[in-house]
């Protein structure tokens, strides 16, 4: 099961992630592309709720969904600890119904890439469109094919230290040119007070796309692409309005629900 053990330690592994800066960039998209004031947000693939919590603290009405029960439980706990009325649900993004429409729907940090087959993409886009108000925004990010197609396999090693806990994460990745999918074999070790307390492995698959492919898939489901932009995770505001180039390894797409 993906995001089982990995979900338990997700906040430790990504403890340096700049959620506030990311939300500021996303709000910049709201201001530039939305005709109406964005007040309600659906966070699809919300994980442990960090973006949802950040937006809720800024006054937005937020609902989050994720397939991982482990992560949703953590998100609920955070909302309660912060005294926020964010609602979180365990839902599959390919098949969910909340009987509510939103001013904006977000699907962030590679979550969309878990839609491996076209049928998964169409199902997800249709569900998202059903939860969008007229002309409201759908913002998501994806991995571009060109950033991975030239590498058959590669390894990344990350060490994380927070308080009395130390973690190592090794990811062995490979690219399948038949379906443009990156296979990630993740190995983690968690050490606390110099004692090994956990060790686990997970395997994830992330599909890569071209912007042209994304634009086609959006239009086929009644959504209109408005632009593709560079994401720089190291920047103060990672979600930018900069044009993509061959060095762009993560792309943000802003789309809207077409007028009926």
C-alpha positions as CSV (number, residue, x, y, z in Angstrom):
1,X,0.0,0.0,0.0
2,X,1.5,3.4,-1.0
3,X,1.5,6.1,1.6
4,X,1.1,3.6,4.4
5,X,4.4,3.8,6.3
6,X,5.6,6.6,4.0
7,X,2.5,8.5,4.9
8,X,3.2,8.1,8.6
9,X,6.6,9.9,8.2
10,X,5.6,12.2,5.3
11,X,5.8,15.4,7.4
12,X,9.3,14.4,8.7
13,X,10.6,13.6,5.2
14,X,9.2,16.9,3.8
15,X,9.8,19.0,6.9
16,X,11.7,21.6,4.9
17,X,8.9,22.0,2.3
18,X,7.8,25.7,1.8
19,X,4.0,25.3,2.1
20,X,3.4,29.0,2.8
21,X,5.4,30.1,-0.2
22,X,3.6,27.5,-2.4
23,X,0.2,28.8,-1.2
24,X,1.2,32.4,-2.0
25,X,2.1,31.4,-5.5
26,X,-1.2,29.6,-5.9
27,X,-3.1,32.7,-4.6
28,X,-1.2,34.6,-7.3
29,X,-2.8,32.3,-9.9
30,X,-6.2,32.9,-8.3
31,X,-5.8,36.7,-8.7
32,X,-4.5,36.5,-12.3
33,X,-6.9,33.9,-13.7
34,X,-10.1,33.9,-11.7
35,X,-12.9,36.3,-12.7
36,X,-14.5,35.9,-9.3
37,X,-13.0,36.0,-5.8
38,X,-11.8,32.5,-4.7
39,X,-13.3,31.7,-1.4
40,X,-13.8,27.9,-1.4
41,X,-11.1,25.3,-2.3
42,X,-11.1,21.6,-2.9
43,X,-7.7,20.0,-2.2
44,X,-7.5,16.8,-4.2
45,X,-4.7,14.5,-2.9
46,X,-4.4,16.6,0.2
47,X,-2.0,14.2,1.9
48,X,-1.4,15.2,5.5
49,X,-3.3,18.5,4.9
50,X,-0.5,21.0,4.9
51,X,-1.7,23.1,1.9
52,X,-5.3,22.8,3.2
53,X,-4.3,24.0,6.7
54,X,-2.3,26.8,5.2
55,X,-5.2,28.1,3.0
56,X,-7.6,27.7,5.9
57,X,-5.4,29.9,8.1
58,X,-5.6,32.5,5.3
59,X,-9.4,32.5,5.5
60,X,-10.4,30.1,2.7
61,X,-13.1,27.5,3.1
62,X,-11.3,24.3,2.4
63,X,-12.2,20.6,1.9
64,X,-9.5,18.0,1.4
65,X,-9.6,14.4,0.0
66,X,-7.0,11.7,-0.2
67,X,-6.9,8.0,-0.8
68,X,-4.6,7.4,2.1
69,X,-6.4,6.9,5.4
70,X,-3.1,7.3,7.3
71,X,-2.6,10.7,5.9
72,X,-6.2,11.9,6.2
73,X,-6.1,11.0,9.9
74,X,-3.1,13.2,10.3
75,X,-4.7,16.0,8.5
76,X,-7.8,15.8,10.7
77,X,-5.6,15.9,13.8
78,X,-3.8,19.0,12.5
79,X,-7.1,20.8,11.8
80,X,-8.4,20.1,15.3
81,X,-5.1,21.2,16.9
82,X,-5.3,24.5,15.0
83,X,-9.0,25.0,15.7
84,X,-9.8,25.0,12.0
85,X,-13.0,23.7,10.4
86,X,-11.3,22.1,7.4
87,X,-13.1,18.9,6.4
88,X,-11.0,15.9,5.3
89,X,-12.3,12.7,3.6
90,X,-10.8,9.4,2.4
91,X,-11.8,9.5,-1.3
92,X,-10.4,8.3,-4.6
93,X,-9.9,11.2,-7.0
94,X,-11.1,9.1,-9.9
95,X,-14.5,8.4,-8.2
96,X,-15.7,10.9,-5.6
97,X,-18.8,13.0,-5.0
98,X,-19.1,15.7,-2.4
99,X,-22.3,17.3,-3.7
100,X,-20.7,20.7,-3.6
101,X,-19.0,23.0,-6.1
102,X,-15.9,25.1,-5.4
103,X,-14.2,28.3,-6.6
104,X,-11.0,26.4,-7.2
105,X,-9.8,22.8,-7.2
106,X,-6.1,22.0,-6.5
107,X,-4.1,18.8,-7.1
108,X,-0.6,19.4,-6.1
109,X,3.0,18.0,-5.7
110,X,2.8,15.3,-8.3
111,X,-0.5,13.8,-7.1
112,X,-2.0,13.9,-10.6
113,X,0.8,11.7,-11.9
114,X,-0.7,8.7,-10.1
115,X,-3.3,8.7,-12.9
116,X,-1.4,6.1,-14.9
117,X,-3.9,5.3,-17.7
118,X,-5.9,7.6,-19.8
119,X,-9.1,6.2,-18.3
120,X,-7.8,7.4,-14.9
121,X,-7.1,10.8,-16.2
122,X,-10.5,11.2,-17.8
123,X,-12.3,9.9,-14.7
124,X,-10.3,12.3,-12.5
125,X,-10.8,15.3,-14.7
126,X,-14.6,14.6,-15.0
127,X,-15.0,14.3,-11.3
128,X,-13.1,17.5,-10.7
129,X,-15.1,19.4,-13.3
130,X,-18.3,18.2,-11.6
131,X,-17.0,20.0,-8.5
132,X,-16.1,23.3,-10.2
133,X,-18.4,26.3,-10.4
134,X,-18.9,27.9,-13.7
135,X,-15.6,29.4,-15.0
136,X,-13.8,28.4,-11.8
137,X,-10.1,27.2,-11.7
138,X,-8.4,23.9,-11.7
139,X,-4.7,24.1,-10.8
140,X,-2.4,21.1,-10.8
141,X,1.2,20.1,-11.5
142,X,2.8,17.3,-13.3
143,X,6.2,15.8,-14.3
144,X,7.2,16.6,-17.9
145,X,8.3,13.7,-20.1
146,X,11.4,15.4,-21.4
147,X,12.9,15.7,-17.9
148,X,13.0,11.9,-17.6
149,X,13.1,10.3,-21.0
150,X,16.9,10.7,-21.3
151,X,17.5,8.8,-18.1
152,X,17.1,5.0,-18.0
153,X,17.6,4.8,-14.2
154,X,18.9,7.0,-11.4
155,X,19.2,7.1,-7.6
156,X,18.6,10.0,-5.1
157,X,19.6,9.9,-1.4
158,X,18.1,12.3,1.2
159,X,18.9,12.7,4.8
160,X,16.5,14.4,7.2
161,X,17.1,15.5,10.8
162,X,14.5,17.0,13.0
163,X,14.7,17.3,16.8
164,X,15.8,13.8,18.0
165,X,14.8,12.0,14.8
166,X,17.0,11.2,11.8
167,X,15.7,9.7,8.6
168,X,17.3,8.4,5.4
169,X,15.4,8.0,2.1
170,X,16.8,6.3,-0.9
171,X,14.8,6.3,-4.2
172,X,15.9,4.1,-7.1
173,X,14.0,5.4,-10.2
174,X,13.6,4.0,-13.7
175,X,11.7,5.3,-16.7
176,X,9.5,3.2,-18.9
177,X,9.3,4.6,-22.5
178,X,6.4,2.4,-23.4
179,X,4.0,4.3,-21.1
180,X,6.1,7.3,-19.9
181,X,5.9,6.1,-16.3
182,X,8.6,6.6,-13.7
183,X,8.9,3.8,-11.2
184,X,10.1,4.8,-7.8
185,X,11.4,2.2,-5.4
186,X,11.6,4.0,-2.0
187,X,13.6,2.7,1.0
188,X,13.4,4.6,4.3
189,X,15.0,4.2,7.7
190,X,13.9,6.1,10.8
191,X,16.3,6.6,13.7
192,X,15.3,8.1,17.0
193,X,17.7,8.8,19.9
194,X,20.3,6.8,18.0
195,X,18.0,3.7,17.8
196,X,16.5,2.3,14.6
197,X,12.7,2.5,15.2
198,X,11.4,1.8,11.7
199,X,12.5,0.6,8.2
200,X,10.2,0.2,5.2
201,X,9.9,0.1,1.5
202,X,7.3,1.3,-0.9
203,X,7.0,1.3,-4.7
204,X,5.3,4.2,-6.5
205,X,4.5,4.8,-10.2
206,X,4.2,8.4,-11.6
207,X,3.1,9.1,-15.1
208,X,4.9,11.9,-17.0
209,X,3.1,14.1,-19.7
210,X,3.8,16.7,-22.3
211,X,1.9,20.0,-22.1
212,X,0.3,19.3,-25.4
213,X,-1.0,16.0,-24.1
214,X,-2.4,17.6,-21.0
215,X,-4.1,20.3,-23.0
216,X,-5.8,17.6,-25.1
217,X,-6.9,15.6,-22.1
218,X,-8.3,18.7,-20.4
219,X,-10.3,19.8,-23.5
220,X,-11.7,16.3,-23.9
221,X,-13.3,16.6,-20.5
222,X,-14.7,20.1,-20.9
223,X,-11.8,22.0,-19.2
224,X,-9.8,24.8,-20.9
225,X,-6.1,25.1,-20.3
226,X,-5.0,28.7,-19.5
227,X,-1.3,28.3,-19.2
228,X,1.7,26.2,-18.2
229,X,4.2,27.6,-15.8
230,X,7.6,26.7,-14.2
231,X,7.7,25.4,-10.7
232,X,10.9,26.0,-8.7
233,X,10.8,24.2,-5.3
234,X,13.8,26.0,-4.1
235,X,12.4,29.5,-4.7
236,X,10.6,31.6,-2.1
237,X,7.5,31.4,-4.2
238,X,7.7,28.0,-6.0
239,X,4.6,28.4,-8.2
240,X,5.6,31.0,-10.7
241,X,4.3,32.7,-13.8
242,X,7.5,32.0,-15.7
243,X,7.5,30.2,-19.0
244,X,8.6,26.5,-19.0
245,X,11.8,25.4,-20.7
246,X,13.8,22.2,-21.1
247,X,15.3,22.7,-17.6
248,X,11.8,22.8,-16.0
249,X,11.3,19.5,-14.1
250,X,7.9,20.3,-12.6
251,X,5.1,22.1,-14.5
252,X,2.0,23.9,-13.1
253,X,-1.1,24.0,-15.2
254,X,-3.9,26.5,-14.7
255,X,-7.2,25.5,-16.3
256,X,-10.8,26.5,-16.0
257,X,-14.2,25.0,-16.3
258,X,-15.6,25.9,-19.7
259,X,-18.8,27.9,-19.8
260,X,-21.8,25.7,-20.3
